[in-house]
Amino acid sequence: MLLSLEKTNPELQLKMNKLQEIRIEKLSLSMGIGQAGDPLDKAVKLMESISGSKAVQTTTNKRIPTWNIRPGLAVGCLVTLRKKKVELLKNLLAAVKNTLKASQFSGRTVSFGIPEYIDIPEAKYDPDIGIIGLQVSVTLERPGYRVIRRSVRKGKIGKNSQISSEETIEFMKNKFNVEIEGWLQVITIKFSNNWK
């Protein structure tokens, strides 16, 4: 009965496909400075100017005496962007010339680095800050992923709703016109493993 409804009613089929649509859950920008003080303050200032949101300092939880690192020492900063603010991703991808490597994709996550913040369009050089790079991480999701985040009756995501690396690559190619280096090698390896 359900199969016949799907074939005869295109509106029902469209609604069912909406649950498979991939969207951006969050965009995370981070910088690791390695020390507290003036360099970290400059990084926080830069991060806030790039993102337009308040940056949070990240602290260590390990002790490494040779690097003068102790637990609780602030060594970096982080900003998480959601909803309309993820439009910044277009500028961040332009900084790496819309080119990513296949190795930068892991499941529903894409991570890449920007060596110099002045490569980002609309970012102006600040002589007080100097040249600093940053790390960008994009997390994708489908409708229904809220069940793994809620505090009451937490659930798991089914196999049909999980996002693979291949789907993440296709999403980035279609939505942002990203070119993938080494993508053919990944496909070749995948098919050669299936033939064995």
C-alpha positions as a Python dict, from the first residue, in 0.01 Angstrom:
ca = {
    (1, 'M'): (0, 0, 0),
    (2, 'L'): (278, 242, 93),
    (3, 'L'): (472, 165, -226),
    (4, 'S'): (170, 241, -444),
    (5, 'L'): (115, 570, -257),
    (6, 'E'): (478, 671, -321),
    (7, 'K'): (441, 609, -695),
    (8, 'T'): (106, 786, -734),
    (9, 'N'): (160, 1076, -492),
    (10, 'P'): (474, 1284, -577),
    (11, 'E'): (413, 1515, -278),
    (12, 'L'): (448, 1223, -37),
    (13, 'Q'): (769, 1114, -209),
    (14, 'L'): (907, 1472, -180),
    (15, 'K'): (831, 1478, 195),
    (16, 'M'): (1008, 1146, 246),
    (17, 'N'): (1317, 1271, 61),
    (18, 'K'): (1333, 1583, 281),
    (19, 'L'): (1446, 1361, 571),
    (20, 'Q'): (1748, 1253, 366),
    (21, 'E'): (1862, 1609, 285),
    (22, 'I'): (2208, 1695, 417),
    (23, 'R'): (2266, 2031, 585),
    (24, 'I'): (2543, 2202, 783),
    (25, 'E'): (2504, 2152, 1157),
    (26, 'K'): (2793, 2373, 1265),
    (27, 'L'): (3111, 2544, 1151),
    (28, 'S'): (3400, 2547, 1400),
    (29, 'L'): (3704, 2777, 1375),
    (30, 'S'): (4000, 2715, 1604),
    (31, 'M'): (4353, 2839, 1663),
    (32, 'G'): (4622, 2672, 1871),
    (33, 'I'): (4874, 2927, 2001),
    (34, 'G'): (5058, 2712, 2256),
    (35, 'Q'): (5091, 2984, 2519),
    (36, 'A'): (4881, 3229, 2715),
    (37, 'G'): (4925, 3605, 2725),
    (38, 'D'): (4960, 3856, 2441),
    (39, 'P'): (4974, 3606, 2148),
    (40, 'L'): (4651, 3442, 2267),
    (41, 'D'): (4478, 3778, 2311),
    (42, 'K'): (4570, 3867, 1951),
    (43, 'A'): (4434, 3532, 1828),
    (44, 'V'): (4105, 3587, 2013),
    (45, 'K'): (4077, 3936, 1863),
    (46, 'L'): (4141, 3800, 1513),
    (47, 'M'): (3895, 3512, 1556),
    (48, 'E'): (3620, 3750, 1668),
    (49, 'S'): (3685, 3986, 1374),
    (50, 'I'): (3670, 3698, 1121),
    (51, 'S'): (3361, 3526, 1263),
    (52, 'G'): (3166, 3816, 1412),
    (53, 'S'): (3102, 3602, 1723),
    (54, 'K'): (3259, 3578, 2067),
    (55, 'A'): (3560, 3346, 2088),
    (56, 'V'): (3616, 3104, 2377),
    (57, 'Q'): (3963, 3026, 2511),
    (58, 'T'): (4058, 2658, 2516),
    (59, 'T'): (4267, 2516, 2801),
    (60, 'T'): (4497, 2217, 2842),
    (61, 'N'): (4425, 1922, 3068),
    (62, 'K'): (4777, 1770, 3053),
    (63, 'R'): (5111, 1860, 3205),
    (64, 'I'): (5409, 1876, 2965),
    (65, 'P'): (5706, 2027, 3157),
    (66, 'T'): (5936, 2055, 2853),
    (67, 'W'): (5682, 2284, 2681),
    (68, 'N'): (5592, 2473, 3002),
    (69, 'I'): (5232, 2347, 2977),
    (70, 'R'): (5025, 2279, 3287),
    (71, 'P'): (4658, 2182, 3337),
    (72, 'G'): (4420, 2476, 3308),
    (73, 'L'): (4657, 2690, 3096),
    (74, 'A'): (4480, 2871, 2807),
    (75, 'V'): (4660, 2781, 2482),
    (76, 'G'): (4407, 2844, 2205),
    (77, 'C'): (4067, 2977, 2106),
    (78, 'L'): (3754, 2843, 1942),
    (79, 'V'): (3437, 2977, 1777),
    (80, 'T'): (3133, 2768, 1680),
    (81, 'L'): (2893, 2910, 1420),
    (82, 'R'): (2543, 2781, 1345),
    (83, 'K'): (2242, 2867, 1124),
    (84, 'K'): (2290, 3175, 903),
    (85, 'K'): (2642, 3241, 1029),
    (86, 'V'): (2772, 2932, 844),
    (87, 'E'): (2762, 3143, 524),
    (88, 'L'): (3118, 3240, 623),
    (89, 'L'): (3221, 2898, 486),
    (90, 'K'): (3218, 3033, 127),
    (91, 'N'): (3491, 3285, 215),
    (92, 'L'): (3690, 3023, 407),
    (93, 'L'): (3681, 2785, 109),
    (94, 'A'): (3787, 3071, -120),
    (95, 'A'): (4099, 3107, 99),
    (96, 'V'): (4204, 2753, -4),
    (97, 'K'): (4094, 2816, -368),
    (98, 'N'): (3791, 2586, -334),
    (99, 'T'): (4018, 2283, -331),
    (100, 'L'): (4023, 2011, -65),
    (101, 'K'): (4192, 1672, -36),
    (102, 'A'): (3998, 1349, -5),
    (103, 'S'): (4193, 1276, 316),
    (104, 'Q'): (4033, 1583, 481),
    (105, 'F'): (3692, 1410, 482),
    (106, 'S'): (3597, 1178, 767),
    (107, 'G'): (3237, 1062, 778),
    (108, 'R'): (3017, 1369, 822),
    (109, 'T'): (3310, 1599, 906),
    (110, 'V'): (3535, 1807, 680),
    (111, 'S'): (3849, 1970, 825),
    (112, 'F'): (4102, 2195, 655),
    (113, 'G'): (4358, 2456, 752),
    (114, 'I'): (4413, 2811, 631),
    (115, 'P'): (4786, 2896, 668),
    (116, 'E'): (4739, 3276, 661),
    (117, 'Y'): (4419, 3458, 755),
    (118, 'I'): (4487, 3730, 494),
    (119, 'D'): (4394, 3473, 225),
    (120, 'I'): (4030, 3500, 341),
    (121, 'P'): (3838, 3750, 123),
    (122, 'E'): (3735, 4064, 314),
    (123, 'A'): (3992, 3994, 589),
    (124, 'K'): (4229, 4287, 635),
    (125, 'Y'): (4587, 4260, 753),
    (126, 'D'): (4642, 4386, 1108),
    (127, 'P'): (5009, 4466, 1185),
    (128, 'D'): (4946, 4420, 1559),
    (129, 'I'): (4837, 4058, 1504),
    (130, 'G'): (5082, 3957, 1232),
    (131, 'I'): (5032, 3639, 1030),
    (132, 'I'): (4838, 3355, 1195),
    (133, 'G'): (4662, 3052, 1048),
    (134, 'L'): (4347, 2879, 1162),
    (135, 'Q'): (4174, 2542, 1146),
    (136, 'V'): (3823, 2502, 1001),
    (137, 'S'): (3592, 2208, 1074),
    (138, 'V'): (3250, 2157, 912),
    (139, 'T'): (3000, 1909, 1060),
    (140, 'L'): (2702, 1789, 854),
    (141, 'E'): (2374, 1630, 962),
    (142, 'R'): (2035, 1512, 839),
    (143, 'P'): (1698, 1596, 998),
    (144, 'G'): (1655, 1380, 1308),
    (145, 'Y'): (2013, 1408, 1440),
    (146, 'R'): (1873, 1587, 1745),
    (147, 'V'): (1810, 1249, 1910),
    (148, 'I'): (2183, 1206, 1981),
    (149, 'R'): (2211, 1551, 2146),
    (150, 'R'): (1899, 1570, 2362),
    (151, 'S'): (1929, 1506, 2735),
    (152, 'V'): (1610, 1297, 2774),
    (153, 'R'): (1563, 964, 2588),
    (154, 'K'): (1885, 994, 2392),
    (155, 'G'): (1891, 768, 2085),
    (156, 'K'): (2115, 645, 1804),
    (157, 'I'): (2115, 734, 1437),
    (158, 'G'): (2009, 450, 1204),
    (159, 'K'): (2229, 329, 920),
    (160, 'N'): (2011, 491, 653),
    (161, 'S'): (2046, 834, 820),
    (162, 'Q'): (2423, 824, 876),
    (163, 'I'): (2640, 1033, 644),
    (164, 'S'): (2937, 867, 474),
    (165, 'S'): (3255, 1039, 352),
    (166, 'E'): (3139, 991, -9),
    (167, 'E'): (2810, 1172, 63),
    (168, 'T'): (3001, 1451, 238),
    (169, 'I'): (3228, 1490, -67),
    (170, 'E'): (2926, 1503, -301),
    (171, 'F'): (2758, 1764, -77),
    (172, 'M'): (3066, 1991, -81),
    (173, 'K'): (3106, 1951, -458),
    (174, 'N'): (2741, 2031, -535),
    (175, 'K'): (2680, 2304, -276),
    (176, 'F'): (3014, 2491, -282),
    (177, 'N'): (3176, 2382, -614),
    (178, 'V'): (3470, 2234, -428),
    (179, 'E'): (3732, 2040, -626),
    (180, 'I'): (3857, 1726, -455),
    (181, 'E'): (4220, 1617, -497),
    (182, 'G'): (4275, 1242, -482),
    (183, 'W'): (3901, 1168, -516),
    (184, 'L'): (3952, 924, -808),
    (185, 'Q'): (4207, 731, -602),
    (186, 'V'): (3953, 692, -319),
    (187, 'I'): (3689, 560, -562),
    (188, 'T'): (3942, 321, -722),
    (189, 'I'): (4052, 184, -384),
    (190, 'K'): (3689, 141, -272),
    (191, 'F'): (3589, -52, -585),
    (192, 'S'): (3907, -262, -587),
    (193, 'N'): (3833, -366, -224),
    (194, 'N'): (3478, -466, -323),
    (195, 'W'): (3606, -686, -607),
    (196, 'K'): (3833, -892, -378),
}
